[in-house]
């Protein structure tokens, strides 16, 4: 049983607890220095995803415009080049 827990945690439970405590203190210090809070991180990620969702469709609309503009030039050129190469 103990071997299974060690394998799952990657080390002994006491060493994992000490490592987690040290990392938690360091992360807490860095977050305090930058005046970050867990709620700020959550809302930042949420707002980023919402903005990406809103502007993503506008970007897709612009890509569609670019596609149509390019197709107006590329398709006729392709057809003309295929016709000229077909005669050979």
N, C-alpha and C positions, 0 to 999 in steps of 0.2 A: 504494500500500500504506500509506504513512504517513498519507494523508488518511483512509483507512478506519479506522485505529487512532484517530486524533484524533476522528473522528466517533463511534466507539464509546465512547471514554472521556469525551468531552465537552470535552476540552482536550488540550494536549500531554502526553505521558507524564510528563515531568519535573514539570510544574505539578501534575498529578494526584497524583503521588507526594508532593510537598511538602504539598499539602492533606491527604492521608490521614495523613501523619505528624503534622501539627499537630492534627488532629481526634483521632487516636489518643492523643496526649499529654494533651489536655484530658479525654477520656473516662476515660483511666486515672487521672488526678488526681481526678476527681469520684468514681470508683469507690473509690479509696483513702480519700478523705475519709469516705464513707458506709460503709466497710468491706464493700464488695460484691465478690464474686468471680464469675467466669463460671459456675461450678458452682452457686452460690446462685441465680443468675438462671434457670438451666436447671431446677433442682429447684423453684423457686418457681412457674414456669410449669406444670411438670408437676403439682405438687400442686394448683394452682388448677384445672387441667382435670379432674383426678381428683375433686376435691371438687364441682365443677360437675356432673360425670357422676353422682356418687352422690346429690347433693341435687336434681339436676334431675328425676329420676324421682319423688322425694317431692313436689316442687313440682307436677309434672303430676298427681299423685294428688290434691293439694289443689285444683287447678283443676277436676278432675273432680267433686270434692265440691261446690264452689261452683256448677258447672254444674247438677248435679242439684238442689241446693237452690233455685236460681233457677228452674229449669224447673218445679218443683212449684207455684210461684206464677204464673209467666208464662204457661205453656201454658193452664191453665184460664181465666185472664183473657182471653187471646187468643181462645179459643174462644167465651167468653161475649160479648165485644165483637163478634166476627164474626157471631154469631147475632142480636144486636140490630141490627146494621147491615144484615143480610140482609133483615130484614122491611121495611125502608124502600123 
